[in-house]
């Protein structure tokens, strides 16, 4: 199996990262729906942590650093997610 990803595979990773950004940002803005879905603040914080971890893991990959994509939304979501979990 090759470690070199196709442009389509990289786009898929960025799409999944965008999903994490949207979920983190929506939860930080208003966690009412997430609380209803997950049942407790602790479970919502675990979900946010999973998504921030996902972004950080992907950001450590070569394809991520080699991409010319704007990465500010990923950095901002990680910071917002961590602040939410800490708060």
Legacy VTK file of the C-alpha trace (Angstrom):
# vtk DataFile Version 3.0
C-alpha trace
ASCII
DATASET POLYDATA
POINTS 87 float
0.000 0.000 0.000
1.364 3.375 -1.002
1.787 6.220 1.473
1.220 8.722 -1.329
-2.371 9.905 -1.393
-4.269 10.923 -4.477
-5.738 14.398 -4.788
-9.164 12.808 -4.326
-8.086 11.128 -1.066
-6.612 14.374 0.235
-9.823 16.211 -0.658
-11.738 13.563 1.305
-9.556 14.150 4.354
-10.091 17.901 4.127
-13.838 17.329 3.758
-13.861 15.229 6.938
-11.858 17.937 8.679
-14.411 20.521 7.535
-17.126 18.370 9.118
-15.201 18.446 12.413
-14.771 22.226 12.167
-18.503 22.695 11.555
-19.429 20.417 14.451
-17.018 22.084 16.872
-18.084 25.594 15.856
-21.788 24.780 16.056
-21.364 23.197 19.492
-19.297 26.089 20.836
-21.851 28.600 19.528
-24.837 26.748 21.019
-24.488 23.346 22.641
-28.225 22.820 23.250
-28.635 20.344 20.389
-25.463 18.469 21.335
-26.603 18.233 24.954
-29.937 16.813 23.806
-28.178 14.330 21.535
-25.441 13.190 23.928
-27.296 13.562 27.211
-24.659 15.273 29.334
-22.053 18.003 29.246
-19.340 15.401 29.842
-20.386 13.452 26.734
-20.514 16.634 24.645
-17.007 17.507 25.806
-15.826 14.023 24.778
-17.332 14.541 21.326
-15.622 17.912 20.970
-12.348 16.363 22.142
-12.631 13.578 19.545
-13.118 16.168 16.838
-10.268 18.417 17.973
-8.043 15.330 18.208
-9.048 14.408 14.653
-7.999 17.838 13.405
-4.674 17.693 15.229
-3.893 14.186 13.985
-4.615 15.181 10.394
-2.598 18.408 10.761
0.463 16.318 11.620
0.322 14.501 8.265
2.652 15.392 5.390
-0.198 15.864 2.918
-1.679 18.494 5.240
1.498 20.549 5.592
2.234 20.212 1.878
-1.216 21.467 0.903
-1.735 25.081 -0.086
-5.230 25.019 1.461
-5.974 27.767 3.953
-5.693 26.115 7.361
-6.892 28.937 9.600
-10.347 27.413 10.136
-8.775 24.185 11.430
-6.474 26.029 13.836
-9.350 28.190 15.064
-11.629 25.178 15.593
-8.956 23.359 17.600
-8.476 26.426 19.803
-12.235 26.908 20.234
-12.793 23.221 20.948
-10.056 23.105 23.562
-11.394 26.253 25.229
-14.898 24.758 25.270
-13.673 21.525 26.874
-11.604 23.446 29.439
-14.520 25.750 30.277
LINES 1 88
87 0 1 2 3 4 5 6 7 8 9 10 11 12 13 14 15 16 17 18 19 20 21 22 23 24 25 26 27 28 29 30 31 32 33 34 35 36 37 38 39 40 41 42 43 44 45 46 47 48 49 50 51 52 53 54 55 56 57 58 59 60 61 62 63 64 65 66 67 68 69 70 71 72 73 74 75 76 77 78 79 80 81 82 83 84 85 86
